[in-house]
Amino acid sequence: MPRPLEALVHLDALRHNLQIARERAPDARIWAVVKANAYGHGVERVYPGLRGADGFALLDLQEARKLRELDWRGPILLLEGAFDARDLEWCSRLNLWHVVHSEAQIDWLAHHKTEWPHRVFLKMNSGMNRLGFTPAAFRQAWTRLSALPQVDEVSLITHFSDADSDIGIARQLAVFQTHTADLPGERSLCNSAATLRHAQDPAVRGDWVRPGVMLYGASPDFPQHDADHWGLKPAMTLRSRLIAIQHVQAGETVGYGSRFVAPHAMRIGVVACGYADGYPRHAPDGTPVLVDGRRAPLAGRVSMDMLTVSLDGLPDAEVGSEVTLWGRGRRGGHLFIEEVATRSGTIGYELMCAVSPRVPFSVTDADGGL
Ligand SMILES: *Cc1c(COP(=O)(O)O)cnc(C)c1O
């Protein structure tokens, strides 16, 4: 028998979450952000669930090529644009739209030979200080870009640093609006958090929104709001089984470093999933899993291939019982990846991207037998 650990990708959830993005930004078009191999889910696996989007946004040419091989003919946007001049060849060949955030990228375009002028998204650094032209340099970049025969249409893009928190987007929005007020072109501003929290304002919504993590069913502003609050459904379930049960006495310890000390005689379930599978090693005691759909707390350090949970209050749990590390469980239970992440000092994004290559994936159009 193969090791019982597996990851499921739920196409119904992807479609549903895409629809939530549409409802939040009704007259905007949607870039489904599928960078980092679709946040760890696999570009080819999520494609059937997200092909209702208006375009796909990512950063890797290989992934763009994969989408074209899957027969996606619509827009693809490279969120960081070209990394060198040769990348523009691929943009021409695969008909990729690309972000322009630096003078060097404009220079490469100016020297690029192409029969088909490119659609580009000129990026403003409106305050995040990662990529983009400063507001003061933006207009000159726009003028230079617009004059190039290699360029077809120039759109305007910026990225918010605090759309998920109460700091909010007001300051960056004002900067962007002030410095683009009289420029033509389509606009794109919103990631998931801005789409969910701020896109009711048409100026924020713009022409294209760029939701990523929400499509995979994680809340971008957890714990302030969870996925249920936003009506999102987890698109990934990581599940395994109990492969052993230990009976320990009060005072006995469990696992490396004897971190967990049994407060009383109890049963400990051993789960086939460890940090080599992408489960966070920093998860503290008490981090929940679902055993046959019921919550059970982690007890003891996560090791490479296994983790251990308290089976207190779960008398029916036995070897072979199903364990949900995150996502959907039996009896309609679900466990948000954000909750596991928060306990472990990280975010859902990181955990979904980190599921390791040794974990077999399958795709299901519903609940995968859950
Ligand atoms: C990753 C990314 C997004 C999507 O962000 P989420 O928080 O996952 O919605 C949008 N825009 C840009 C430029 C990005 O890099």
The ligand as an SDF file (V2000), in Angstrom:
LIG
                    3D

 15 15  0  0  0  0  0  0  0  0999 V2000
    0.9210   37.6520   -5.9250 C   0  0  0  0  0  0  0  0  0  0  0  0
    0.3850   38.8870   -6.4910 C   0  0  0  0  0  0  0  0  0  0  0  0
   -0.9980   39.1260   -6.4920 C   0  0  0  0  0  0  0  0  0  0  0  0
   -1.9830   38.1970   -5.8020 C   0  0  0  0  0  0  0  0  0  0  0  0
   -1.8700   38.3780   -4.4120 O   0  0  0  0  0  0  0  0  0  0  0  0
   -2.8660   37.6540   -3.3940 P   0  0  0  0  0  0  0  0  0  0  0  0
   -2.5740   38.2790   -2.0950 O   0  0  0  0  0  0  0  0  0  0  0  0
   -2.4970   36.2050   -3.4240 O   0  0  0  0  0  0  0  0  0  0  0  0
   -4.2180   37.8930   -3.9080 O   0  0  0  0  0  0  0  0  0  0  0  0
   -1.4630   40.2520   -7.1330 C   0  0  0  0  0  0  0  0  0  0  0  0
   -0.6160   41.1300   -7.7210 N   0  0  0  0  0  0  0  0  0  0  0  0
    0.7130   40.9470   -7.7180 C   0  0  0  0  0  0  0  0  0  0  0  0
    1.6030   41.9460   -8.3780 C   0  0  0  0  0  0  0  0  0  0  0  0
    1.2600   39.8330   -7.0990 C   0  0  0  0  0  0  0  0  0  0  0  0
    2.5870   39.6570   -7.0900 O   0  0  0  0  0  0  0  0  0  0  0  0
  1  2  1  0
  2  3  1  0
  2 14  2  0
  3  4  1  0
  3 10  2  0
  4  5  1  0
  5  6  1  0
  6  7  2  0
  6  8  1  0
  6  9  1  0
 10 11  1  0
 11 12  2  0
 12 13  1  0
 12 14  1  0
 14 15  1  0
M  END
$$$$
